[in-house]
């Protein structure tokens, strides 16, 4: 129910601004420094405005970055090991690379002897 409020960009950015102010307050208490309310208001405003600018640019696609996943890149190709030439020994990388997976059966991956 309360998470629905975070779908609003203004409320989400204000939430991040509030978190930044709380972290600044905790840091000032730890360092024994006194900051005025004006400094906390500046932190809140800067974080909120920067966060809103980023969300605005993302939602309006200003940078030209698509929100959709391009599935045509993956659907047009198959796995590299399935492109082989029909031999019974599996090969990695398709025809012509010469990597034979049967050679890896002789590798000892047991306990190391130091």
Biopython code that builds the backbone (N, CA, C, O; Angstrom):
import numpy as np
from Bio.PDB.StructureBuilder import StructureBuilder

atoms = [
    (1, "UNK", "N", (0.808, -1.173, 0.000)),
    (1, "UNK", "CA", (0.000, 0.000, 0.000)),
    (1, "UNK", "C", (0.868, 1.262, 0.000)),
    (1, "UNK", "O", (0.652, 2.166, -0.806)),
    (2, "UNK", "N", (1.856, 1.320, 0.911)),
    (2, "UNK", "CA", (2.703, 2.493, 0.981)),
    (2, "UNK", "C", (3.717, 2.530, -0.150)),
    (2, "UNK", "O", (4.200, 3.604, -0.510)),
    (3, "UNK", "N", (4.045, 1.382, -0.711)),
    (3, "UNK", "CA", (5.001, 1.346, -1.813)),
    (3, "UNK", "C", (4.422, 1.941, -3.089)),
    (3, "UNK", "O", (5.172, 2.305, -3.996)),
    (4, "UNK", "N", (3.104, 2.045, -3.172)),
    (4, "UNK", "CA", (2.481, 2.678, -4.332)),
    (4, "UNK", "C", (2.816, 4.166, -4.403)),
    (4, "UNK", "O", (2.842, 4.742, -5.491)),
    (5, "UNK", "N", (3.071, 4.789, -3.261)),
    (5, "UNK", "CA", (3.443, 6.199, -3.259)),
    (5, "UNK", "C", (4.805, 6.414, -3.928)),
    (5, "UNK", "O", (5.059, 7.485, -4.480)),
    (6, "UNK", "N", (5.675, 5.409, -3.882)),
    (6, "UNK", "CA", (7.013, 5.557, -4.449)),
    (6, "UNK", "C", (7.006, 5.524, -5.973)),
    (6, "UNK", "O", (8.041, 5.764, -6.595)),
    (7, "UNK", "N", (5.867, 5.234, -6.582)),
    (7, "UNK", "CA", (5.778, 5.290, -8.042)),
    (7, "UNK", "C", (5.719, 6.731, -8.532)),
    (7, "UNK", "O", (5.992, 7.001, -9.702)),
    (8, "UNK", "N", (5.367, 7.651, -7.655)),
    (8, "UNK", "CA", (5.368, 9.070, -7.989)),
    (8, "UNK", "C", (6.808, 9.578, -7.892)),
    (8, "UNK", "O", (7.460, 9.404, -6.862)),
    (9, "UNK", "N", (7.306, 10.206, -8.961)),
    (9, "UNK", "CA", (8.702, 10.637, -8.988)),
    (9, "UNK", "C", (9.002, 11.703, -7.938)),
    (9, "UNK", "O", (10.094, 11.701, -7.369)),
    (10, "UNK", "N", (8.072, 12.610, -7.665)),
    (10, "UNK", "CA", (8.305, 13.651, -6.666)),
    (10, "UNK", "C", (8.471, 13.054, -5.275)),
    (10, "UNK", "O", (9.356, 13.460, -4.522)),
    (11, "UNK", "N", (7.629, 12.102, -4.940)),
    (11, "UNK", "CA", (7.701, 11.488, -3.615)),
    (11, "UNK", "C", (8.959, 10.629, -3.500)),
    (11, "UNK", "O", (9.611, 10.622, -2.456)),
    (12, "UNK", "N", (9.300, 9.913, -4.554)),
    (12, "UNK", "CA", (10.502, 9.088, -4.522)),
    (12, "UNK", "C", (11.756, 9.944, -4.364)),
    (12, "UNK", "O", (12.644, 9.600, -3.585)),
    (13, "UNK", "N", (11.835, 11.043, -5.086)),
    (13, "UNK", "CA", (12.997, 11.923, -4.978)),
    (13, "UNK", "C", (13.056, 12.597, -3.611)),
    (13, "UNK", "O", (14.139, 12.780, -3.055)),
    (14, "UNK", "N", (11.912, 12.963, -3.075)),
    (14, "UNK", "CA", (11.880, 13.545, -1.730)),
    (14, "UNK", "C", (12.320, 12.527, -0.683)),
    (14, "UNK", "O", (12.962, 12.886, 0.304)),
    (15, "UNK", "N", (11.980, 11.275, -0.892)),
    (15, "UNK", "CA", (12.408, 10.205, 0.007)),
    (15, "UNK", "C", (13.929, 10.078, 0.003)),
    (15, "UNK", "O", (14.544, 9.943, 1.061)),
    (16, "UNK", "N", (14.544, 10.123, -1.194)),
    (16, "UNK", "CA", (16.003, 10.062, -1.266)),
    (16, "UNK", "C", (16.641, 11.296, -0.639)),
    (16, "UNK", "O", (17.694, 11.194, -0.010)),
    (17, "UNK", "N", (16.019, 12.453, -0.803)),
    (17, "UNK", "CA", (16.511, 13.659, -0.152)),
    (17, "UNK", "C", (16.458, 13.547, 1.357)),
    (17, "UNK", "O", (17.381, 13.977, 2.050)),
    (18, "UNK", "N", (15.376, 12.967, 1.871)),
    (18, "UNK", "CA", (15.244, 12.777, 3.310)),
    (18, "UNK", "C", (16.291, 11.798, 3.831)),
    (18, "UNK", "O", (16.851, 12.008, 4.907)),
    (19, "UNK", "N", (16.558, 10.741, 3.089)),
    (19, "UNK", "CA", (17.596, 9.787, 3.494)),
    (19, "UNK", "C", (18.958, 10.477, 3.534)),
    (19, "UNK", "O", (19.750, 10.221, 4.442)),
    (20, "UNK", "N", (19.245, 11.356, 2.558)),
    (20, "UNK", "CA", (20.513, 12.080, 2.541)),
    (20, "UNK", "C", (20.629, 13.014, 3.745)),
    (20, "UNK", "O", (21.706, 13.139, 4.329)),
    (21, "UNK", "N", (19.541, 13.663, 4.118)),
    (21, "UNK", "CA", (19.558, 14.547, 5.287)),
    (21, "UNK", "C", (19.776, 13.740, 6.558)),
    (21, "UNK", "O", (20.529, 14.164, 7.434)),
    (22, "UNK", "N", (19.137, 12.598, 6.671)),
    (22, "UNK", "CA", (19.316, 11.751, 7.861)),
    (22, "UNK", "C", (20.758, 11.266, 7.959)),
    (22, "UNK", "O", (21.347, 11.273, 9.040)),
    (23, "UNK", "N", (21.327, 10.842, 6.825)),
    (23, "UNK", "CA", (22.729, 10.412, 6.846)),
    (23, "UNK", "C", (23.669, 11.564, 7.178)),
    (23, "UNK", "O", (24.664, 11.369, 7.877)),
    (24, "UNK", "N", (23.369, 12.750, 6.689)),
    (24, "UNK", "CA", (24.162, 13.926, 7.046)),
    (24, "UNK", "C", (24.056, 14.265, 8.519)),
    (24, "UNK", "O", (25.041, 14.660, 9.142)),
    (25, "UNK", "N", (22.868, 14.112, 9.077)),
    (25, "UNK", "CA", (22.672, 14.373, 10.508)),
    (25, "UNK", "C", (23.453, 13.368, 11.348)),
    (25, "UNK", "O", (24.080, 13.736, 12.341)),
    (26, "UNK", "N", (23.413, 12.106, 10.950)),
    (26, "UNK", "CA", (24.166, 11.074, 11.684)),
    (26, "UNK", "C", (25.657, 11.347, 11.601)),
    (26, "UNK", "O", (26.379, 11.181, 12.584)),
    (27, "UNK", "N", (26.123, 11.765, 10.427)),
    (27, "UNK", "CA", (27.546, 12.070, 10.265)),
    (27, "UNK", "C", (27.937, 13.278, 11.113)),
    (27, "UNK", "O", (29.022, 13.292, 11.693)),
    (28, "UNK", "N", (27.081, 14.284, 11.195)),
    (28, "UNK", "CA", (27.417, 15.463, 12.004)),
    (28, "UNK", "C", (27.439, 15.129, 13.491)),
    (28, "UNK", "O", (28.236, 15.693, 14.241)),
    (29, "UNK", "N", (26.577, 14.224, 13.920)),
    (29, "UNK", "CA", (26.584, 13.816, 15.328)),
    (29, "UNK", "C", (27.836, 13.018, 15.666)),
    (29, "UNK", "O", (28.371, 13.117, 16.770)),
    (30, "UNK", "N", (28.295, 12.226, 14.702)),
    (30, "UNK", "CA", (29.481, 11.407, 14.927)),
    (30, "UNK", "C", (30.743, 12.269, 14.966)),
    (30, "UNK", "O", (31.662, 11.988, 15.736)),
    (31, "UNK", "N", (30.792, 13.316, 14.143)),
    (31, "UNK", "CA", (31.968, 14.184, 14.080)),
    (31, "UNK", "C", (31.898, 15.351, 15.051)),
    (31, "UNK", "O", (32.819, 16.166, 15.102)),
    (32, "UNK", "N", (30.841, 15.442, 15.807)),
    (32, "UNK", "CA", (30.628, 16.509, 16.789)),
    (32, "UNK", "C", (30.637, 17.891, 16.143)),
    (32, "UNK", "O", (31.098, 18.857, 16.751)),
    (33, "UNK", "N", (30.133, 17.990, 14.919)),
    (33, "UNK", "CA", (30.019, 19.275, 14.242)),
    (33, "UNK", "C", (28.560, 19.712, 14.245)),
    (33, "UNK", "O", (27.648, 18.888, 14.189)),
    (34, "UNK", "N", (28.364, 20.998, 14.310)),
    (34, "UNK", "CA", (27.013, 21.540, 14.285)),
    (34, "UNK", "C", (26.752, 22.146, 12.912)),
    (34, "UNK", "O", (27.500, 23.007, 12.448)),
    (35, "UNK", "N", (25.685, 21.688, 12.271)),
    (35, "UNK", "CA", (25.250, 22.263, 11.002)),
    (35, "UNK", "C", (23.922, 22.963, 11.226)),
    (35, "UNK", "O", (23.117, 22.543, 12.057)),
    (36, "UNK", "N", (23.707, 24.016, 10.489)),
    (36, "UNK", "CA", (22.448, 24.742, 10.621)),
    (36, "UNK", "C", (21.370, 24.060, 9.782)),
    (36, "UNK", "O", (21.648, 23.185, 8.962)),
    (37, "UNK", "N", (20.162, 24.481, 10.010)),
    (37, "UNK", "CA", (19.047, 23.930, 9.228)),
    (37, "UNK", "C", (19.166, 24.322, 7.763)),
    (37, "UNK", "O", (18.653, 23.629, 6.885)),
    (38, "UNK", "N", (19.838, 25.427, 7.502)),
    (38, "UNK", "CA", (20.057, 25.872, 6.127)),
    (38, "UNK", "C", (20.906, 24.857, 5.359)),
    (38, "UNK", "O", (20.645, 24.593, 4.186)),
    (39, "UNK", "N", (21.915, 24.291, 6.013)),
    (39, "UNK", "CA", (22.756, 23.275, 5.365)),
    (39, "UNK", "C", (21.961, 22.009, 5.067)),
    (39, "UNK", "O", (22.117, 21.409, 4.003)),
    (40, "UNK", "N", (21.112, 21.605, 6.006)),
    (40, "UNK", "CA", (20.284, 20.418, 5.777)),
    (40, "UNK", "C", (19.271, 20.658, 4.658)),
    (40, "UNK", "O", (18.967, 19.748, 3.887)),
    (41, "UNK", "N", (18.751, 21.878, 4.573)),
    (41, "UNK", "CA", (17.812, 22.204, 3.497)),
    (41, "UNK", "C", (18.517, 22.178, 2.147)),
    (41, "UNK", "O", (17.937, 21.743, 1.153)),
    (42, "UNK", "N", (19.768, 22.642, 2.104)),
    (42, "UNK", "CA", (20.545, 22.597, 0.862)),
    (42, "UNK", "C", (20.783, 21.159, 0.422)),
    (42, "UNK", "O", (20.645, 20.836, -0.758)),
    (43, "UNK", "N", (21.137, 20.298, 1.367)),
    (43, "UNK", "CA", (21.374, 18.884, 1.044)),
    (43, "UNK", "C", (20.092, 18.256, 0.507)),
    (43, "UNK", "O", (20.116, 17.539, -0.493)),
    (44, "UNK", "N", (18.984, 18.527, 1.172)),
    (44, "UNK", "CA", (17.705, 17.979, 0.735)),
    (44, "UNK", "C", (17.357, 18.459, -0.668)),
    (44, "UNK", "O", (16.951, 17.664, -1.515)),
    (45, "UNK", "N", (17.515, 19.750, -0.914)),
    (45, "UNK", "CA", (17.156, 20.311, -2.222)),
    (45, "UNK", "C", (18.052, 19.776, -3.338)),
    (45, "UNK", "O", (17.561, 19.430, -4.413)),
    (46, "UNK", "N", (19.345, 19.706, -3.095)),
    (46, "UNK", "CA", (20.270, 19.244, -4.138)),
    (46, "UNK", "C", (20.018, 17.784, -4.477)),
    (46, "UNK", "O", (19.962, 17.426, -5.653)),
    (47, "UNK", "N", (19.866, 16.944, -3.476)),
    (47, "UNK", "CA", (19.643, 15.520, -3.730)),
    (47, "UNK", "C", (18.297, 15.304, -4.412)),
    (47, "UNK", "O", (18.196, 14.504, -5.342)),
    (48, "UNK", "N", (17.269, 16.005, -3.962)),
    (48, "UNK", "CA", (15.941, 15.845, -4.558)),
    (48, "UNK", "C", (15.924, 16.306, -6.005)),
    (48, "UNK", "O", (15.357, 15.623, -6.858)),
    (49, "UNK", "N", (16.528, 17.441, -6.298)),
    (49, "UNK", "CA", (16.542, 17.957, -7.670)),
    (49, "UNK", "C", (17.373, 17.069, -8.587)),
    (49, "UNK", "O", (16.963, 16.789, -9.713)),
    (50, "UNK", "N", (18.529, 16.625, -8.118)),
    (50, "UNK", "CA", (19.367, 15.731, -8.951)),
    (50, "UNK", "C", (18.650, 14.410, -9.235)),
    (50, "UNK", "O", (18.689, 13.902, -10.355)),
    (51, "UNK", "N", (18.009, 13.870, -8.228)),
    (51, "UNK", "CA", (17.274, 12.617, -8.412)),
    (51, "UNK", "C", (16.118, 12.813, -9.387)),
    (51, "UNK", "O", (15.870, 11.951, -10.230)),
    (52, "UNK", "N", (15.411, 13.930, -9.281)),
    (52, "UNK", "CA", (14.298, 14.167, -10.186)),
    (52, "UNK", "C", (14.772, 14.370, -11.623)),
    (52, "UNK", "O", (14.118, 13.912, -12.560)),
    (53, "UNK", "N", (15.891, 15.045, -11.804)),
    (53, "UNK", "CA", (16.429, 15.234, -13.158)),
    (53, "UNK", "C", (16.774, 13.895, -13.787)),
    (53, "UNK", "O", (16.481, 13.666, -14.960)),
    (54, "UNK", "N", (17.393, 13.012, -13.020)),
    (54, "UNK", "CA", (17.748, 11.688, -13.543)),
    (54, "UNK", "C", (16.490, 10.895, -13.897)),
    (54, "UNK", "O", (16.437, 10.276, -14.960)),
    (55, "UNK", "N", (15.489, 10.902, -13.038)),
    (55, "UNK", "CA", (14.255, 10.169, -13.332)),
    (55, "UNK", "C", (13.492, 10.785, -14.505)),
    (55, "UNK", "O", (12.856, 10.067, -15.276)),
    (56, "UNK", "N", (13.554, 12.094, -14.640)),
    (56, "UNK", "CA", (12.897, 12.765, -15.764)),
    (56, "UNK", "C", (13.576, 12.378, -17.075)),
    (56, "UNK", "O", (12.910, 12.094, -18.070)),
    (57, "UNK", "N", (14.910, 12.370, -17.064)),
    (57, "UNK", "CA", (15.645, 11.994, -18.272)),
    (57, "UNK", "C", (15.396, 10.535, -18.633)),
    (57, "UNK", "O", (15.313, 10.192, -19.813)),
    (58, "UNK", "N", (15.277, 9.684, -17.636)),
    (58, "UNK", "CA", (15.034, 8.265, -17.889)),
    (58, "UNK", "C", (13.620, 8.028, -18.416)),
    (58, "UNK", "O", (13.429, 7.253, -19.353)),
    (59, "UNK", "N", (12.647, 8.681, -17.828)),
    (59, "UNK", "CA", (11.261, 8.436, -18.228)),
    (59, "UNK", "C", (10.925, 9.037, -19.593)),
    (59, "UNK", "O", (10.075, 8.502, -20.304)),
    (60, "UNK", "N", (11.577, 10.138, -19.970)),
    (60, "UNK", "CA", (11.311, 10.767, -21.260)),
    (60, "UNK", "C", (12.291, 10.336, -22.346)),
    (60, "UNK", "O", (12.234, 10.836, -23.470)),
    (61, "UNK", "N", (13.182, 9.416, -22.016)),
    (61, "UNK", "CA", (14.131, 8.840, -22.974)),
    (61, "UNK", "C", (14.947, 9.937, -23.663)),
    (61, "UNK", "O", (15.115, 9.917, -24.882)),
    (62, "UNK", "N", (15.448, 10.881, -22.886)),
    (62, "UNK", "CA", (16.237, 11.981, -23.429)),
    (62, "UNK", "C", (17.594, 11.500, -23.922)),
    (62, "UNK", "O", (18.094, 12.002, -24.929)),
    (63, "UNK", "N", (18.189, 10.553, -23.244)),
    (63, "UNK", "CA", (19.515, 10.071, -23.621)),
    (63, "UNK", "C", (19.481, 9.061, -24.760)),
    (63, "UNK", "O", (20.538, 8.649, -25.238)),
    (64, "UNK", "N", (18.307, 8.655, -25.202)),
    (64, "UNK", "CA", (18.191, 7.697, -26.299)),
    (64, "UNK", "C", (18.363, 6.256, -25.870)),
    (64, "UNK", "O", (18.616, 5.389, -26.707)),
    (65, "UNK", "N", (18.231, 5.983, -24.592)),
    (65, "UNK", "CA", (18.358, 4.631, -24.081)),
    (65, "UNK", "C", (16.968, 4.017, -24.044)),
    (65, "UNK", "O", (16.047, 4.584, -23.457)),
    (66, "UNK", "N", (16.820, 2.869, -24.666)),
    (66, "UNK", "CA", (15.520, 2.219, -24.729)),
    (66, "UNK", "C", (15.253, 1.457, -23.446)),
    (66, "UNK", "O", (16.164, 0.864, -22.868)),
    (67, "UNK", "N", (14.006, 1.471, -23.000)),
    (67, "UNK", "CA", (13.609, 0.720, -21.810)),
    (67, "UNK", "C", (13.255, -0.724, -22.143)),
    (67, "UNK", "O", (13.091, -1.547, -21.242)),
    (68, "UNK", "N", (13.135, -1.034, -23.426)),
    (68, "UNK", "CA", (12.746, -2.369, -23.839)),
    (68, "UNK", "C", (13.977, -3.215, -24.128)),
    (68, "UNK", "O", (15.009, -2.702, -24.561)),
    (69, "UNK", "N", (13.861, -4.494, -23.887)),
    (69, "UNK", "CA", (14.949, -5.420, -24.157)),
    (69, "UNK", "C", (14.833, -5.893, -25.596)),
    (69, "UNK", "O", (13.766, -6.333, -26.024)),
    (70, "UNK", "N", (15.924, -5.806, -26.343)),
    (70, "UNK", "CA", (15.922, -6.225, -27.737)),
    (70, "UNK", "C", (16.132, -7.735, -27.785)),
    (70, "UNK", "O", (17.248, -8.215, -27.592)),
    (71, "UNK", "N", (15.063, -8.480, -28.042)),
    (71, "UNK", "CA", (15.164, -9.937, -28.059)),
    (71, "UNK", "C", (15.558, -10.474, -29.416)),
    (71, "UNK", "O", (15.842, -11.666, -29.536)),
    (72, "UNK", "N", (15.587, -9.642, -30.443)),
    (72, "UNK", "CA", (15.968, -10.139, -31.767)),
    (72, "UNK", "C", (17.443, -10.503, -31.810)),
    (72, "UNK", "O", (17.854, -11.324, -32.630)),
    (73, "UNK", "N", (18.237, -9.907, -30.947)),
    (73, "UNK", "CA", (19.656, -10.220, -30.906)),
    (73, "UNK", "C", (19.872, -11.663, -30.482)),
    (73, "UNK", "O", (20.765, -12.334, -31.000)),
    (74, "UNK", "N", (19.070, -12.147, -29.550)),
    (74, "UNK", "CA", (19.265, -13.485, -29.022)),
    (74, "UNK", "C", (18.477, -14.537, -29.787)),
    (74, "UNK", "O", (18.891, -15.695, -29.827)),
    (75, "UNK", "N", (17.379, -14.176, -30.380)),
    (75, "UNK", "CA", (16.552, -15.182, -31.029)),
    (75, "UNK", "C", (17.067, -15.557, -32.408)),
    (75, "UNK", "O", (16.709, -16.623, -32.910)),
    (76, "UNK", "N", (17.895, -14.727, -33.049)),
    (76, "UNK", "CA", (18.360, -15.030, -34.392)),
    (76, "UNK", "C", (19.545, -15.989, -34.391)),
    (76, "UNK", "O", (19.859, -16.584, -35.422)),
    (77, "UNK", "N", (20.195, -16.143, -33.262)),
    (77, "UNK", "CA", (21.351, -17.028, -33.185)),
    (77, "UNK", "C", (21.058, -18.183, -32.244)),
    (77, "UNK", "O", (20.225, -18.086, -31.344)),
    (78, "UNK", "N", (21.759, -19.267, -32.476)),
    (78, "UNK", "CA", (21.665, -20.376, -31.536)),
    (78, "UNK", "C", (22.977, -20.460, -30.776)),
    (78, "UNK", "O", (23.893, -19.671, -31.008)),
    (79, "UNK", "N", (23.059, -21.398, -29.891)),
    (79, "UNK", "CA", (24.257, -21.555, -29.087)),
    (79, "UNK", "C", (25.442, -21.934, -29.967)),
    (79, "UNK", "O", (25.262, -22.635, -30.963)),
    (80, "UNK", "N", (26.648, -21.487, -29.626)),
    (80, "UNK", "CA", (27.803, -21.745, -30.490)),
    (80, "UNK", "C", (28.114, -23.224, -30.651)),
    (80, "UNK", "O", (28.595, -23.630, -31.709)),
    (81, "UNK", "N", (27.857, -24.039, -29.640)),
    (81, "UNK", "CA", (28.205, -25.451, -29.738)),
    (81, "UNK", "C", (27.187, -26.235, -30.560)),
    (81, "UNK", "O", (27.437, -27.383, -30.926)),
    (82, "UNK", "N", (26.037, -25.620, -30.854)),
    (82, "UNK", "CA", (25.051, -26.329, -31.661)),
    (82, "UNK", "C", (25.212, -26.053, -33.157)),
    (82, "UNK", "O", (24.436, -26.570, -33.961)),
    (83, "UNK", "N", (26.205, -25.248, -33.545)),
    (83, "UNK", "CA", (26.435, -24.948, -34.941)),
    (83, "UNK", "C", (27.399, -25.930, -35.600)),
    (83, "UNK", "O", (27.697, -25.809, -36.788)),
    (84, "UNK", "N", (27.880, -26.890, -34.839)),
    (84, "UNK", "CA", (28.892, -27.820, -35.340)),
    (84, "UNK", "C", (28.418, -28.632, -36.524)),
    (84, "UNK", "O", (27.263, -28.553, -36.942)),
    (85, "UNK", "N", (29.345, -29.416, -37.055)),
    (85, "UNK", "CA", (29.075, -30.102, -38.303)),
    (85, "UNK", "C", (28.550, -31.509, -38.181)),
    (85, "UNK", "O", (28.799, -32.288, -39.101)),
    (86, "UNK", "N", (27.865, -31.907, -37.167)),
    (86, "UNK", "CA", (27.218, -33.201, -37.108)),
    (86, "UNK", "C", (28.100, -34.338, -36.637)),
    (86, "UNK", "O", (27.684, -35.493, -36.727)),
    (87, "UNK", "N", (29.290, -34.072, -36.142)),
    (87, "UNK", "CA", (30.130, -35.155, -35.636)),
    (87, "UNK", "C", (29.653, -35.549, -34.249)),
    (87, "UNK", "O", (28.925, -34.796, -33.602)),
    (88, "UNK", "N", (30.057, -36.721, -33.794)),
    (88, "UNK", "CA", (29.594, -37.196, -32.498)),
    (88, "UNK", "C", (30.363, -36.565, -31.351)),
    (88, "UNK", "O", (29.912, -36.650, -30.209)),
    (89, "UNK", "N", (31.506, -35.935, -31.607)),
    (89, "UNK", "CA", (32.258, -35.273, -30.556)),
    (89, "UNK", "C", (31.829, -33.817, -30.483)),
    (89, "UNK", "O", (31.860, -33.112, -31.491)),
    (90, "UNK", "N", (31.433, -33.363, -29.313)),
    (90, "UNK", "CA", (31.001, -31.967, -29.207)),
    (90, "UNK", "C", (32.182, -31.017, -29.340)),
    (90, "UNK", "O", (33.254, -31.269, -28.789)),
    (91, "UNK", "N", (31.987, -29.926, -30.071)),
    (91, "UNK", "CA", (33.020, -28.922, -30.235)),
    (91, "UNK", "C", (32.464, -27.569, -29.832)),
    (91, "UNK", "O", (31.283, -27.283, -30.028)),
    (92, "UNK", "N", (33.330, -26.741, -29.268)),
    (92, "UNK", "CA", (32.932, -25.411, -28.821)),
    (92, "UNK", "C", (33.371, -24.400, -29.866)),
    (92, "UNK", "O", (34.479, -24.499, -30.394)),
    (93, "UNK", "N", (32.512, -23.421, -30.175)),
    (93, "UNK", "CA", (32.881, -22.337, -31.066)),
    (93, "UNK", "C", (32.525, -22.583, -32.508)),
    (93, "UNK", "O", (32.870, -21.758, -33.354)),
    (94, "UNK", "N", (31.866, -23.648, -32.836)),
    (94, "UNK", "CA", (31.454, -23.879, -34.216)),
    (94, "UNK", "C", (32.562, -24.529, -35.021)),
    (94, "UNK", "O", (33.569, -24.974, -34.472)),
    (95, "UNK", "N", (32.367, -24.576, -36.300)),
    (95, "UNK", "CA", (33.310, -25.250, -37.178)),
    (95, "UNK", "C", (34.575, -24.427, -37.314)),
    (95, "UNK", "O", (34.523, -23.203, -37.429)),
    (96, "UNK", "N", (35.702, -25.100, -37.302)),
    (96, "UNK", "CA", (36.967, -24.450, -37.564)),
    (96, "UNK", "C", (37.746, -24.021, -36.341)),
    (96, "UNK", "O", (38.906, -23.633, -36.482)),
    (97, "UNK", "N", (37.176, -24.069, -35.144)),
    (97, "UNK", "CA", (37.936, -23.620, -33.982)),
    (97, "UNK", "C", (38.786, -24.738, -33.407)),
    (97, "UNK", "O", (39.863, -24.465, -32.877)),
    (98, "UNK", "N", (38.348, -25.978, -33.488)),
    (98, "UNK", "CA", (39.159, -27.110, -33.086)),
    (98, "UNK", "C", (39.235, -27.358, -31.596)),
    (98, "UNK", "O", (40.171, -28.029, -31.161)),
    (99, "UNK", "N", (38.322, -26.869, -30.789)),
    (99, "UNK", "CA", (38.319, -27.160, -29.364)),
    (99, "UNK", "C", (37.454, -28.388, -29.158)),
    (99, "UNK", "O", (36.243, -28.342, -29.373)),
    (100, "UNK", "N", (38.071, -29.488, -28.742)),
    (100, "UNK", "CA", (37.381, -30.748, -28.566)),
    (100, "UNK", "C", (37.132, -30.953, -27.078)),
    (100, "UNK", "O", (38.076, -30.940, -26.288)),
    (101, "UNK", "N", (35.893, -31.141, -26.690)),
    (101, "UNK", "CA", (35.553, -31.292, -25.276)),
    (101, "UNK", "C", (35.988, -32.623, -24.698)),
    (101, "UNK", "O", (36.087, -32.750, -23.478)),
    (102, "UNK", "N", (36.250, -33.614, -25.523)),
    (102, "UNK", "CA", (36.706, -34.905, -25.010)),
    (102, "UNK", "C", (38.113, -34.812, -24.443)),
    (102, "UNK", "O", (38.490, -35.652, -23.626)),
    (103, "UNK", "N", (38.900, -33.829, -24.843)),
    (103, "UNK", "CA", (40.236, -33.655, -24.289)),
    (103, "UNK", "C", (40.197, -33.253, -22.824)),
    (103, "UNK", "O", (41.172, -33.473, -22.106)),
    (104, "UNK", "N", (39.112, -32.677, -22.366)),
    (104, "UNK", "CA", (39.013, -32.231, -20.993)),
    (104, "UNK", "C", (38.696, -33.362, -20.023)),
    (104, "UNK", "O", (38.758, -33.156, -18.811)),
    (105, "UNK", "N", (38.363, -34.535, -20.511)),
    (105, "UNK", "CA", (38.080, -35.661, -19.620)),
    (105, "UNK", "C", (39.338, -36.152, -18.932)),
    (105, "UNK", "O", (39.245, -36.757, -17.865)),
    (106, "UNK", "N", (40.506, -35.915, -19.499)),
    (106, "UNK", "CA", (41.754, -36.388, -18.909)),
    (106, "UNK", "C", (42.344, -35.401, -17.906)),
    (106, "UNK", "O", (43.410, -35.671, -17.353)),
    (107, "UNK", "N", (41.698, -34.281, -17.656)),
    (107, "UNK", "CA", (42.205, -33.295, -16.713)),
    (107, "UNK", "C", (41.838, -33.727, -15.302)),
    (107, "UNK", "O", (40.678, -34.029, -15.021)),
    (108, "UNK", "N", (42.837, -33.756, -14.405)),
    (108, "UNK", "CA", (42.619, -34.147, -13.020)),
    (108, "UNK", "C", (42.232, -32.911, -12.216)),
    (108, "UNK", "O", (43.044, -32.004, -12.033)),
    (109, "UNK", "N", (40.991, -32.875, -11.737)),
    (109, "UNK", "CA", (40.541, -31.747, -10.932)),
    (109, "UNK", "C", (40.293, -32.185, -9.496)),
    (109, "UNK", "O", (39.466, -31.595, -8.801)),
    (110, "UNK", "N", (40.996, -33.205, -9.051)),
    (110, "UNK", "CA", (40.836, -33.709, -7.683)),
    (110, "UNK", "C", (41.572, -32.854, -6.691)),
    (110, "UNK", "O", (41.754, -31.657, -6.909)),
    (111, "UNK", "N", (42.006, -33.468, -5.581)),
    (111, "UNK", "CA", (42.714, -32.768, -4.514)),
    (111, "UNK", "C", (44.087, -32.328, -5.011)),
    (111, "UNK", "O", (44.781, -33.111, -5.660)),
    (112, "UNK", "N", (44.490, -31.109, -4.726)),
    (112, "UNK", "CA", (45.807, -30.643, -5.162)),
    (112, "UNK", "C", (46.929, -31.226, -4.305)),
    (112, "UNK", "O", (46.752, -31.456, -3.108)),
    (113, "UNK", "N", (48.071, -31.458, -4.922)),
    (113, "UNK", "CA", (49.249, -31.958, -4.218)),
    (113, "UNK", "C", (50.259, -30.836, -4.122)),
    (113, "UNK", "O", (50.912, -30.493, -5.108)),
    (114, "UNK", "N", (50.392, -30.250, -2.910)),
    (114, "UNK", "CA", (51.331, -29.144, -2.735)),
    (114, "UNK", "C", (52.625, -29.641, -2.170)),
    (114, "UNK", "O", (53.546, -28.854, -1.951)),
]
sb = StructureBuilder()
sb.init_structure("model")
sb.init_model(0)
sb.init_chain("A")
sb.init_seg("    ")
for serial, (resi, resn, name, xyz) in enumerate(atoms, 1):
    if name == "N":
        sb.init_residue(resn, " ", resi, " ")
    sb.init_atom(name, np.array(xyz, "f"), 0.0, 1.0, " ", f" {name:<3s}", serial, name[0])
structure = sb.get_structure()
